[in-house]
Amino acid sequence: MLEIQPASAADVPQILRFIRELAHYERLEHEVIATEADLHAALFGERPFAEVLLARLDGAPAGFTLFFHNFSTFTGRPGIYLEDLYVTPQARGRGIGRQLLQHLARVAIKRRCARVDWAVLDWNAGAIAFYRRLGAQPLEDWRVFRLAGASLEQLAGRDGG
């Protein structure tokens, strides 16, 4: 039986394991510097910045979504940004990813969100096909930009130290 529920503070170690597994799959494990303390503060601290839904299949951890709110000035309504969607290899092919996204869509509707956005690596043909089957449309005219590290520090007027 599949259960999808909001994560609790006790789930932080499992969330970090899922993040590391996802990063390995995406060939980005060298970028994971998050700690359990970081996640606990960001997800369950004084001002939570993101939320997690956990999927459990017959009681065993099977996947997760991590998401947060953004805002569309064009619609005048909030949206949801899906940062991570992950299903363990042994649980794939059972509709868990679809059910996680379906649950997230219900959250978005309940909160009057205008949309759910996310990014996908261009080489991940399986994920792209999956998202298209759900009715998601790629935003071909848009490019994702990121300021991080020294560039972020420099723009902020700090010397990085």
URFENMO-V638167 format. One line per field, one symbol per residue. phi: phi as a letter, one per 30 degrees, with the letter a starting at -180 (. if undefined). burial: b if it has 24 or more other C-alpha atoms within 12 Angstrom, else e. A space follows every 10 residues. Layout:
phi=???
burial=???
This chain:
phi=.cbbbddced deeddddddd ddddedibed cdcdcedede ddcbdebdca bbcccbchic eblabbbadb bcddcibdbb cddbbbbded cdicideddd ddddddddde ciddabcacb ddddedddde ddddjdcdcd dcbdcbcahd ddddddicdj c
burial=eeebbbbeee bbebbbbbbb bbeeeeeeee eeeeebeebb eebeeeeeeb bbbbbbbeee bbbbbbbbbb eeeeeeebbb bbbbbbbbee eeeeebbbbb bebbbebbee eebbbbbbbb eeeeeebeee beeeeeeeee eeeeeeeeee eeeeeeeeee e
